[in-house]
Amino acid sequence: MISFLHSSAVNGINAYLIDVEVDISSGLPVFSIVGLPDTAVKESRDRVVAAIKNSGFDFPAKKITVNLAPADIKKEGGLFDLPIAIGILVSSGYVEKKSVHKICAIGELSLDGKLRPVKGLLPIVLSLKKFGIKKVIIPEGNKNEASVAKDIEIYPFSTLSEVVKFLKNEIQVLPFKADNTIDTDNQILPSIDFSDIKGQFLAKRGAEVASAGGHNMIMIGPPGSGKTMIAKRIPTILPSMSFEESVETTKIWSVSGLIQAGESLVKQRPFRSPHHTTSSIALIGGGSYPKPGEVSLAHNGVLFLDELTEFRRDVLEVLRQPLEDKIVTVSRAKSTLSFPASFMLIASMNPCQCGHYGDANKECTCNQYQITKYRSKISGPLMDRIDIQIEVPALKIDEITADKTIAETSDVIKQRVIKARNIQYERFKDKNIYCNAQMGPKEIKKYCVLDDKAKDLLKNAIEKLGFSARAYDRILKVARTIADLAESETITSTHIAEAIKYRSLDK
């Protein structure tokens, strides 16, 4: 007897429908799975056999063939355990065929028949509607994550026996629903705050400008000057994520298995800080079957690269495309996938190998050749893509001992950032642009209008400092953000002067 039901899997962050066909026929007891399964899928045979027996059902001692169609797509993971088990029970007569019509089943089974959560469930459930599926059976641990999808009936269960009772109408279960709205007024207050930072007013101003316009930023200064402290507090002044941004980010985290049981949406902007020993694949994404890397996990948030010069040069160079295109395309022999990667790059580095070049408190032991060689670890094209470059000097003793209550809190700075972002939202509401950093040449020409003094100042700066064409565009974008913070429609010479000051490494 042949049974037929639906399941699904992910390829990148996009889902595709899998048809699970189970045939039980007379012959020697053999259990085979075909349809390009990986090792985890092949091992599901032992899990399914044990789960069915330990759930109180007889396992048929016959020839069992399971086909996962389409056969040319690689099947990964343990999420096919549940549909395979249901298919065997349907073919064995425990469950009627009509009860699984237009139902999608997803879940990994333990040996005692319990359902374990699986990764990648959110993009699967969000895509089921376009396949004409209206009901989905999932593990209990994934119910909050799956409830984000609308117009899909979610039926979470803890065990295989509960699923069978539901399909046989022996128990009545209502579709699971949850409130996944994002309450921006009741966000969890972070334990860190900009008021913790003493001094460094220029660096904090640069962080505010970067946050207001979505700009990339690098801080250069001696050890202990506060670079890492500032970077870790940038998420506290960024606007709260919208529902759409939260769903986008959650899809990536779901595929990567970072959504914990009981969680639904990623509601706080991501802050990813990979170690400098990370590989290019871990940073950008990849593998035999490409998975998201750190740049995608930081989507709609912050990617912080501490000690930038300690990263391998080939690792840093792979950042060029995502910084420019806000998307990562990973090509392998078996597949080519694209992952979103719209993030703010925040980086920090020492001014030289010993770390004390320009430090008034400690003498630098590096010669000019060593300093030049150290800084050349960061290529010019990569540095061109970083809008704001700020020197963070060592703190003076008076600043260290000063009362921290005089510093602005993150909430105060955040309100200015939100106001500037709202101006940009209104400006670009008819375009697929959300902040000034994403402007292209046409938008720069249209919205970065300079007065005469500003034009002359920028022209002189380019001639004397030798800025590249890309740096010229970056200056205009940053100046536009500074003007938005000042609620000015026109970019003045004051705004241009401040933007030029943020290109210190180009000088």
PAROLO-338075 format. One record per residue (C-alpha): x, y, z; residue number from 1. Coordinates in steps of 0.05 Angstrom, whole numbers, plus 5000, padded with zeros to 4 digits. Each point is the difference from the previous one (the first is absolute). Example, Ala and Ser with C-alpha at 12.3 -4.5 7.8 and 13.67 -1.06 7.14 Angstrom:
2
      X      Y      Z     i
   5246   4910   5156     1
   5027   5069   4987     2
end
This chain:
507
      X      Y      Z     i
   5000   5000   5000     1
   5026   5068   4981     2
   4991   5063   5043     3
   5015   5071   4981     4
   5010   5063   5042     5
   5039   5065   4999     6
   5061   5024   5036     7
   5049   5057   4987     8
   5073   5020   5006     9
   5043   5061   4990    10
   5052   5018   4948    11
   5037   5061   5025    12
   4944   5039   5033    13
   4947   4980   4949    14
   4955   4940   5009    15
   4978   4948   4950    16
   4945   4947   5004    17
   5019   4927   5009    18
   4951   4944   4983    19
   5008   4940   5046    20
   4977   4935   4967    21
   4999   4936   5040    22
   4987   4931   4969    23
   4992   4937   5041    24
   5000   4935   4961    25
   5010   4926   5011    26
   5072   4976   5002    27
   5060   4995   5045    28
   5000   5052   5056    29
   5039   5057   4970    30
   4995   5074   5017    31
   5031   5046   4947    32
   4998   5075   4989    33
   5012   5029   4931    34
   5000   5070   4972    35
   5071   5025   5012    36
   5000   4997   5077    37
   5061   5019   5040    38
   5027   4960   5059    39
   4952   5031   5050    40
   4940   4982   4957    41
   5025   4929   4990    42
   5008   4992   5075    43
   4927   5018   5009    44
   4983   4927   4984    45
   5024   4978   5069    46
   4967   5059   5035    47
   4933   4989   4964    48
   4999   4925   5015    49
   5013   5011   5074    50
   4952   5059   5005    51
   4943   4961   4968    52
   5010   4939   5045    53
   5008   5040   5063    54
   4937   5040   4984    55
   4959   4936   5004    56
   4994   4983   4926    57
   5022   4937   4963    58
   5055   5012   4950    59
   4986   4962   4935    60
   5048   4943   4985    61
   4996   5013   4926    62
   5038   5035   4944    63
   4995   5076   5013    64
   5022   5051   4949    65
   5000   5074   5015    66
   5009   5049   4943    67
   5015   5074   5014    68
   4982   5038   4937    69
   5026   5037   4960    70
   5058   4951   4998    71
   5052   5050   4972    72
   5000   5044   5062    73
   5045   4981   5059    74
   4960   4985   5064    75
   5034   5019   5066    76
   4985   4993   5074    77
   4952   4962   5043    78
   4937   5040   4984    79
   4973   4944   4955    80
   4993   4950   5058    81
   4928   5020   5016    82
   4972   4998   4928    83
   5035   4933   4987    84
   4970   4971   5064    85
   4931   5027   4983    86
   5006   4972   4929    87
   5017   4931   5027    88
   4940   5002   5048    89
   4954   5022   4944    90
   5025   4944   4955    91
   4991   4951   5059    92
   4927   5020   5009    93
   5007   5036   5067    94
   4982   5067   4968    95
   4953   5014   4941    96
   5030   5030   4937    97
   4951   5058   4997    98
   5021   5024   5069    99
   5069   5021   4974   100
   4975   5034   4936   101
   5029   5070   4993   102
   5037   4994   5066   103
   5074   5013   5008   104
   5038   4963   5055   105
   5068   5020   5027   106
   5038   4974   5059   107
   5057   4957   5027   108
   4983   4939   5042   109
   5035   4974   5062   110
   5002   4925   5012   111
   4942   5003   5049   112
   4955   5036   4951   113
   5009   5071   5025   114
   5005   5057   4950   115
   5063   5042   5001   116
   5004   5072   4973   117
   5033   5010   4933   118
   5037   5058   4970   119
   4977   5040   4940   120
   4926   4994   5016   121
   4981   5073   4993   122
   5018   5008   4925   123
   4965   4933   4988   124
   4934   5021   5033   125
   5003   5069   4967   126
   5003   4968   4931   127
   4946   4947   5008   128
   4944   5045   4978   129
   5028   5007   4930   130
   5001   4924   4995   131
   4926   4997   5017   132
   5012   4969   5069   133
   4957   5027   5056   134
   5016   4952   5058   135
   5067   4981   5029   136
   5018   4951   5055   137
   5063   5019   5038   138
   5038   4986   5066   139
   4976   5035   5062   140
   5067   5035   5008   141
   4992   5036   4934   142
   4929   5027   5010   143
   5019   5072   5018   144
   5047   5005   4942   145
   4949   4972   4951   146
   4944   5044   5026   147
   5031   5060   4965   148
   4970   4975   4935   149
   4930   5024   4984   150
   4944   4962   4964   151
   5031   4933   5020   152
   4969   4954   5052   153
   5055   4979   5049   154
   4991   4934   5037   155
   5057   4988   5050   156
   5008   4932   5034   157
   5047   4968   5050   158
   4996   4927   4978   159
   4986   4957   4940   160
   4941   4967   5035   161
   4967   5068   5009   162
   5008   5014   4925   163
   4966   4934   4983   164
   4942   5013   5048   165
   4991   5069   4968   166
   5000   4971   4929   167
   4948   4947   5022   168
   4957   5054   5032   169
   5007   4968   5068   170
   5021   5066   5030   171
   4980   5071   4982   172
   5056   5050   4993   173
   4991   5073   4982   174
   5053   5035   4956   175
   5053   5034   5041   176
   5002   5076   4999   177
   5047   5048   5034   178
   5008   5076   5004   179
   5064   5016   4962   180
   4992   5075   4997   181
   5061   5040   5019   182
   4986   5049   5055   183
   5053   5053   4991   184
   4976   5036   5063   185
   5015   4940   5044   186
   5067   4976   4973   187
   5046   4967   5051   188
   5049   5053   5024   189
   5072   4982   4985   190
   5048   4993   5058   191
   5052   5043   4964   192
   4993   5073   4985   193
   5038   5057   4965   194
   5002   5036   5067   195
   5050   4947   5022   196
   5052   5030   4952   197
   5044   5055   5028   198
   5025   5054   4953   199
   5008   4981   4926   200
   4948   5051   4977   201
   5023   4998   4927   202
   4996   4924   4997   203
   4931   5000   5032   204
   4977   5053   4951   205
   5027   4958   4944   206
   4962   4940   5026   207
   4937   5042   5002   208
   5009   5023   4928   209
   5015   4928   4978   210
   4937   4975   5034   211
   4957   5056   4972   212
   5020   4985   4928   213
   5018   4926   5002   214
   5073   5015   4985   215
   5060   4955   5010   216
   5051   5025   5050   217
   5071   4984   5022   218
   5033   5025   5063   219
   5076   5004   5007   220
   5034   5011   5066   221
   5045   4971   5054   222
   4979   4942   5045   223
   4951   5020   5055   224
   4975   5063   4966   225
   4928   4974   4998   226
   4992   4975   4929   227
   4967   4934   5019   228
   4955   5033   5052   229
   4973   5048   4948   230
   4989   4945   4948   231
   4961   4956   5049   232
   4954   5058   5017   233
   4982   5018   4929   234
   4940   4951   4998   235
   4971   5039   5060   236
   4992   5063   4957   237
   4974   4967   4937   238
   4925   5004   4985   239
   4960   4939   5021   240
   4988   4948   4945   241
   4936   5001   4961   242
   4959   4936   4994   243
   5025   4989   4929   244
   5072   5009   5020   245
   4990   4953   5059   246
   4971   4946   4954   247
   5057   5007   4951   248
   5052   4992   5055   249
   4963   4943   5033   250
   4999   4960   4935   251
   5076   5003   4997   252
   5008   4982   5073   253
   4950   4943   4993   254
   5038   4969   4942   255
   5063   5005   5041   256
   4967   4966   5060   257
   5008   5060   5046   258
   4926   5006   5019   259
   4991   4971   5069   260
   4939   4957   5018   261
   4944   5045   5022   262
   5025   5061   4962   263
   4962   5031   4942   264
   5033   5061   4969   265
   5068   5032   5006   266
   4977   5066   5029   267
   5067   5032   5018   268
   5048   5022   4945   269
   5055   4948   4992   270
   5070   5016   5024   271
   5051   4951   4972   272
   5073   5002   5021   273
   5040   4943   4968   274
   5071   4986   5025   275
   5057   5023   4955   276
   5019   4927   4987   277
   4934   4989   4963   278
   5003   4972   4929   279
   4972   5033   4937   280
   4946   4946   4996   281
   4978   5012   5072   282
   4997   5075   4986   283
   4967   5001   4932   284
   4963   4933   5001   285
   5011   4936   4961   286
   5014   4927   5009   287
   4983   4941   4954   288
   4927   5022   5006   289
   5007   5075   5014   290
   4977   5026   5067   291
   4997   5072   5024   292
   5064   5031   5028   293
   5011   5055   5051   294
   4984   5055   4950   295
   4930   4971   4990   296
   4989   4985   5074   297
   5014   5074   5010   298
   4945   5019   4950   299
   4962   5062   5024   300
   5051   5007   5056   301
   5074   5010   5015   302
   5061   4961   4979   303
   5058   5018   5046   304
   5070   4982   4979   305
   5046   5013   5059   306
   5075   5004   4986   307
   4987   5006   4925   308
   5073   4994   4980   309
   5005   4932   5034   310
   4950   4970   4950   311
   5032   4966   4940   312
   5001   5044   4939   313
   4962   4950   4957   314
   4945   4997   5053   315
   4992   5076   5000   316
   4998   5005   4925   317
   4937   4956   4995   318
   4963   5057   5035   319
   5004   5044   4939   320
   4938   4972   4965   321
   4952   4999   5059   322
   5022   5070   5022   323
   4982   5026   4931   324
   4941   4956   4979   325
   4969   4982   5068   326
   4995   4928   4975   327
   5046   4940   4999   328
   5001   4951   4942   329
   5034   4934   5016   330
   5015   4955   4941   331
   5017   4926   5006   332
   5001   4943   4951   333
   4933   4974   5026   334
   4963   5066   5009   335
   5003   5076   4999   336
   4964   5036   5056   337
   4990   5072   5021   338
   4994   5024   5072   339
   4980   5070   5023   340
   5056   5038   5034   341
   4977   5071   5015   342
   5041   5017   5061   343
   5040   5056   5032   344
   5074   4984   5001   345
   5033   5026   5063   346
   5075   4986   5004   347
   5057   5019   5047   348
   5075   4997   4994   349
   5063   5025   5034   350
   5039   5056   4966   351
   5064   4957   4996   352
   5028   4933   5020   353
   5018   5021   5071   354
   4934   5039   5005   355
   5027   5066   5026   356
   5012   5042   4937   357
   4973   5069   5016   358
   4989   4982   5073   359
   5020   5059   5045   360
   5007   4954   5060   361
   5045   4946   4971   362
   5056   5002   4949   363
   4993   4962   4935   364
   5056   4951   4985   365
   4983   4991   4926   366
   5036   5034   4943   367
   4964   5031   4941   368
   5010   4938   4956   369
   4969   4955   5052   370
   4941   5047   5009   371
   4988   5004   4925   372
   5006   4924   4993   373
   4952   4989   5058   374
   4946   5046   4971   375
   5009   4972   4930   376
   4968   4935   5025   377
   4935   5035   4986   378
   4993   5010   4925   379
   4982   5067   4969   380
   4936   4974   4965   381
   4975   4971   5066   382
   5015   5065   5038   383
   4964   5039   4946   384
   4937   4962   5017   385
   5002   5023   5073   386
   4964   5066   5004   387
   5024   5025   5068   388
   5072   4994   5024   389
   5014   5027   5069   390
   5062   5006   5043   391
   4986   4981   5072   392
   5057   5029   5044   393
   5020   4974   5068   394
   4960   5029   5057   395
   5031   5052   5045   396
   4999   4990   5074   397
   4949   5056   5009   398
   4952   4964   4953   399
   5009   4934   5035   400
   4984   5029   5069   401
   4942   5044   4975   402
   4930   4988   5025   403
   4965   4956   4948   404
   4931   5032   5013   405
   5018   5057   4953   406
   5000   4952   4940   407
   4938   4993   4957   408
   4961   4935   5006   409
   4987   4953   4943   410
   4926   5018   5001   411
   5014   5074   4989   412
   5045   4985   4941   413
   4951   4949   4973   414
   4944   5051   4996   415
   5044   5044   4955   416
   5018   4940   4957   417
   4926   4980   4993   418
   4982   5071   4979   419
   5054   5000   4946   420
   4978   4931   4977   421
   4928   5024   4994   422
   5023   5056   4955   423
   5035   4949   4956   424
   4940   4954   5000   425
   4956   5056   4973   426
   5054   5019   4949   427
   5007   4929   4972   428
   4930   4972   5013   429
   4989   4989   4925   430
   5067   4965   4991   431
   5031   4936   5026   432
   5046   5041   5045   433
   4996   5006   5076   434
   5058   5045   5019   435
   5051   5048   4970   436
   5056   4948   4996   437
   4959   4962   4948   438
   4995   5058   4951   439
   5025   4989   4929   440
   5028   5052   4951   441
   4931   5025   4980   442
   4977   5009   5072   443
   5065   5035   5018   444
   4992   5049   4943   445
   4927   5013   5018   446
   5003   5004   5076   447
   5071   5023   5016   448
   4991   5073   4981   449
   5058   5044   5023   450
   5001   5075   5009   451
   5057   5039   4967   452
   5046   5001   5061   453
   4991   4925   5009   454
   5018   4988   4927   455
   5064   5041   5005   456
   5020   4966   5065   457
   4990   4930   4972   458
   5037   5017   4936   459
   5060   5026   5038   460
   5001   4939   5045   461
   5000   4952   4941   462
   5057   5037   4967   463
   5043   5004   5062   464
   4985   4933   5032   465
   4993   4958   4937   466
   4934   4967   5015   467
   4976   4946   4951   468
   4934   5004   4962   469
   4970   4950   5049   470
   5024   5040   5060   471
   4968   5062   4968   472
   4933   4964   4999   473
   5009   4976   5071   474
   5013   5071   5024   475
   4936   5024   4967   476
   4960   4943   5032   477
   5028   5014   5069   478
   4989   5075   4991   479
   4927   4985   4982   480
   4992   4962   5065   481
   5032   5056   5041   482
   4952   5049   4967   483
   4941   4954   5017   484
   5022   4998   5073   485
   4999   5076   4997   486
   4933   4998   4964   487
   5029   5039   4941   488
   4976   4989   4929   489
   5063   5030   4970   490
   5070   4974   5014   491
   5042   5058   5026   492
   5076   5009   5006   493
   4994   4982   5074   494
   4971   4932   4982   495
   5053   4989   4946   496
   5056   5019   5048   497
   4976   4949   5051   498
   4994   4946   4947   499
   5071   5014   4975   500
   5025   4994   5072   501
   4973   4929   5000   502
   5049   4979   4944   503
   5062   5004   5044   504
   5033   4937   4972   505
   4998   5028   4929   506
   5042   5061   5018   507
end
